[in-house]
Amino acid sequence: MDSIIWREWLAQHAQKYQAFYYNVRLGQTRPAAQGLTEAETRAWELINFLRADAIGSRKGELIVFEVKQLAVPRDLFQALGYLALLQREVASFTQTDAALVCFRTDQETRRLGRELKVSVYETGR
């Protein structure tokens, strides 16, 4: 996560949220292959764990945040993937959403964000 970009975004939006959770592990927790040593298992986890940069909560809603310096379309899909994993793991929240926080992005990423219903926040605008 780019902490400078995140802090700039928080300065404008933190008051809208009850809490934030950082570097949140989502999805499979152990390798499917049996017979791995503990060192191999730890190496697998470091490479394969999916971690959302941040998850914000407010009034029964969770928002998955991905933070990037310069956002491109694949970052939207990364946020949507984390959202799908979150929805599978946390059924008690009435609403879940995905957001991309970046310094700057391009017109295509903004357009795709609207179409995919991923909020795109630019701190450098």
TORKOL-250726 format. One record per residue (C-alpha): chain; residue in one letter; x, y, z. Coordinates in Angstrom, 3 decimals. Each point is the difference from the previous one (the first is absolute). Layout:
<nodes>
+--------+--------+----------+----------+----------+
| chaine | residu |        u |        v |        w |
+--------+--------+----------+----------+----------+
|      A |      A |        X |        Y |        Z |
...
+--------+--------+----------+----------+----------+
</nodes>
This chain:
<nodes>
+--------+--------+----------+----------+----------+
| chaine | residu |        u |        v |        w |
+--------+--------+----------+----------+----------+
|      A |      M |    0.000 |    0.000 |    0.000 |
|      A |      D |    1.211 |    3.483 |   -0.743 |
|      A |      S |   -0.363 |    1.546 |    3.444 |
|      A |      I |    0.353 |    3.634 |   -1.148 |
|      A |      I |   -2.919 |   -0.354 |   -2.418 |
|      A |      W |   -2.040 |   -1.822 |    2.641 |
|      A |      R |    0.651 |    2.695 |    2.632 |
|      A |      E |   -1.056 |    2.709 |   -2.468 |
|      A |      W |   -3.233 |   -1.884 |   -0.698 |
|      A |      L |   -0.606 |   -0.617 |    3.722 |
|      A |      A |    0.352 |    3.711 |    0.749 |
|      A |      Q |   -3.082 |    0.590 |   -2.178 |
|      A |      H |   -2.067 |   -3.144 |    0.686 |
|      A |      A |    0.907 |   -1.690 |    3.310 |
|      A |      Q |   -2.872 |    1.643 |    1.881 |
|      A |      K |   -2.499 |   -1.947 |   -2.165 |
|      A |      Y |    1.194 |   -3.347 |    1.416 |
|      A |      Q |   -0.150 |   -1.707 |    3.375 |
|      A |      A |    3.205 |   -2.031 |   -0.412 |
|      A |      F |    2.718 |   -1.067 |   -2.426 |
|      A |      Y |    1.811 |   -3.335 |   -0.162 |
|      A |      Y |    3.310 |   -0.249 |   -1.839 |
|      A |      N |    1.835 |   -2.654 |   -1.986 |
|      A |      V |   -3.000 |   -2.325 |    0.339 |
|      A |      R |    0.573 |   -3.592 |   -1.047 |
|      A |      L |   -2.775 |   -1.388 |   -2.227 |
|      A |      G |   -0.610 |   -3.379 |   -1.589 |
|      A |      Q |    1.813 |   -3.290 |    0.390 |
|      A |      T |    2.157 |   -0.196 |    3.100 |
|      A |      R |    2.034 |   -3.151 |   -0.655 |
|      A |      P |    1.375 |   -1.653 |   -3.132 |
|      A |      A |   -2.112 |   -2.768 |   -1.459 |
|      A |      A |    3.042 |   -2.237 |   -0.558 |
|      A |      Q |    0.717 |   -2.464 |    2.781 |
|      A |      G |    3.453 |   -0.963 |    1.202 |
|      A |      L |    1.576 |    3.451 |   -0.033 |
|      A |      T |    2.552 |    0.837 |    2.645 |
|      A |      E |   -0.773 |    2.874 |    2.381 |
|      A |      A |    2.526 |    2.176 |   -1.884 |
|      A |      E |   -1.657 |   -0.829 |   -3.335 |
|      A |      T |   -3.422 |    0.765 |    1.471 |
|      A |      R |    1.200 |    3.411 |    1.275 |
|      A |      A |    1.558 |    0.773 |   -3.408 |
|      A |      W |   -3.269 |   -0.965 |   -1.713 |
|      A |      E |   -1.967 |    2.265 |    2.341 |
|      A |      L |    2.298 |    2.985 |   -0.614 |
|      A |      I |   -0.342 |   -0.358 |   -3.758 |
|      A |      N |   -3.672 |   -0.933 |   -0.244 |
|      A |      F |   -1.904 |    1.706 |    2.773 |
|      A |      L |   -2.318 |    2.635 |   -1.291 |
|      A |      R |    0.017 |    3.113 |    2.145 |
|      A |      A |   -2.256 |    3.003 |   -0.349 |
|      A |      D |    1.808 |    3.255 |    0.747 |
|      A |      A |   -2.848 |    1.142 |    2.240 |
|      A |      I |   -3.579 |   -0.779 |    0.902 |
|      A |      G |   -2.183 |    2.783 |    1.339 |
|      A |      S |   -3.168 |   -0.575 |    1.995 |
|      A |      R |   -3.003 |    2.211 |    0.514 |
|      A |      K |   -3.593 |   -0.773 |    1.041 |
|      A |      G |   -0.235 |   -3.608 |   -1.201 |
|      A |      E |    2.133 |    0.638 |   -3.068 |
|      A |      L |    3.527 |   -1.137 |   -0.877 |
|      A |      I |    2.086 |    1.627 |   -2.724 |
|      A |      V |    3.132 |   -1.654 |   -1.383 |
|      A |      F |    2.676 |    2.548 |   -0.907 |
|      A |      E |    2.879 |   -0.546 |   -2.359 |
|      A |      V |    2.591 |    2.814 |    0.033 |
|      A |      K |    2.250 |    0.685 |   -2.987 |
|      A |      Q |    2.324 |    2.764 |   -1.132 |
|      A |      L |   -1.239 |    0.009 |   -3.617 |
|      A |      A |   -3.120 |   -2.123 |   -0.452 |
|      A |      V |   -0.672 |   -2.031 |   -3.133 |
|      A |      P |   -2.961 |   -2.243 |   -0.922 |
|      A |      R |    1.518 |   -3.159 |    1.507 |
|      A |      D |   -0.085 |    1.717 |    3.414 |
|      A |      L |   -3.796 |    0.187 |   -0.257 |
|      A |      F |   -0.120 |   -3.747 |   -0.519 |
|      A |      Q |    2.332 |   -0.556 |    2.924 |
|      A |      A |   -2.393 |    1.961 |    2.221 |
|      A |      L |   -2.969 |   -1.981 |   -1.391 |
|      A |      G |    1.792 |   -3.276 |    0.691 |
|      A |      Y |    0.572 |    1.039 |    3.608 |
|      A |      L |   -3.645 |    1.038 |    0.214 |
|      A |      A |   -1.145 |   -3.454 |   -1.180 |
|      A |      L |    2.200 |   -1.671 |    2.623 |
|      A |      L |   -1.263 |    2.348 |    2.697 |
|      A |      Q |   -3.625 |   -0.699 |   -0.911 |
|      A |      R |    0.670 |   -3.727 |    0.301 |
|      A |      E |    1.567 |    0.387 |    3.454 |
|      A |      V |   -2.198 |    2.656 |    1.629 |
|      A |      A |   -3.703 |   -0.538 |   -0.532 |
|      A |      S |   -1.164 |    2.077 |    2.966 |
|      A |      F |    0.395 |    3.365 |   -1.739 |
|      A |      T |   -2.918 |    1.321 |   -2.008 |
|      A |      Q |    2.155 |    1.643 |   -2.646 |
|      A |      T |    3.519 |   -0.365 |   -1.347 |
|      A |      D |    1.765 |    2.158 |   -2.557 |
|      A |      A |    3.397 |    0.449 |   -1.615 |
|      A |      A |    2.013 |    3.192 |   -0.387 |
|      A |      L |    3.268 |    0.991 |   -1.590 |
|      A |      V |    2.012 |    2.841 |    1.545 |
|      A |      C |    2.814 |    1.392 |   -2.123 |
|      A |      F |    2.051 |    3.093 |   -0.662 |
|      A |      R |   -1.079 |    0.044 |   -3.616 |
|      A |      T |   -1.610 |   -2.207 |   -2.629 |
|      A |      D |   -1.093 |    0.189 |   -3.614 |
|      A |      Q |   -3.354 |    0.563 |   -1.680 |
|      A |      E |   -0.457 |   -3.693 |   -0.845 |
|      A |      T |    0.475 |   -1.077 |    3.617 |
|      A |      R |   -2.507 |    2.636 |    1.146 |
|      A |      R |   -2.524 |   -1.165 |   -2.606 |
|      A |      L |    0.458 |   -3.670 |    0.886 |
|      A |      G |   -0.303 |    0.864 |    3.688 |
|      A |      R |   -3.410 |    1.545 |   -0.644 |
|      A |      E |   -1.115 |   -2.982 |   -2.098 |
|      A |      L |    1.241 |   -2.541 |    2.565 |
|      A |      K |   -1.328 |    2.026 |    2.953 |
|      A |      V |    3.437 |    0.389 |    1.563 |
|      A |      S |    0.504 |    3.427 |    1.563 |
|      A |      V |    3.185 |    1.657 |   -1.285 |
|      A |      Y |    1.517 |    2.735 |    2.165 |
|      A |      E |    2.902 |    2.080 |   -1.314 |
|      A |      T |    1.981 |    1.982 |    2.561 |
|      A |      G |    2.085 |    1.791 |   -2.628 |
|      A |      R |   -2.910 |    1.749 |   -1.741 |
+--------+--------+----------+----------+----------+
</nodes>
